Amino acid sequence: MDKKKLGKRIKLARVEKDLSQEQLADLIKAKQKSISRYETGIALPSLETLEKISGVLKKPFAYFLDDKMFD
């Protein structure tokens, strides 16, 4: 999984839900800076964190991991 592609998907799903980075961070009990780092591709979330993000943003887990969905 490409970090930048994953970050774009996280951001797109977050914006679709009309959430700020800070709101998403609060909902998954993380720091806003972590969300920023995921969205910019600087860092990868753990699978556990990605599962939380998936639940909050109401996207299937595969949405974030499947390279073919956006190619």
C-alpha positions, 0 to 999 in steps of 0.5 A: 500500500502506497502511503500517499494513496492511503492518505488521500483515501483517508482525507477523502472519506473524512471530508465526505463525512464533513469532519475536521482532522481534530474531530476524527482524531477525537473520535478515534482517540488519537492526536490531530497531528497523527491524522495529518501525518496519515493524510500527507503520507508521512506515516502509516496508521496501525491496522488497529487505528485504520480499523477505527478510522474505517468504522468512524468514516463508515467505509469498508476496511478494503476501501483503504487498502485496495489499490485497484479501487482508485487506479 
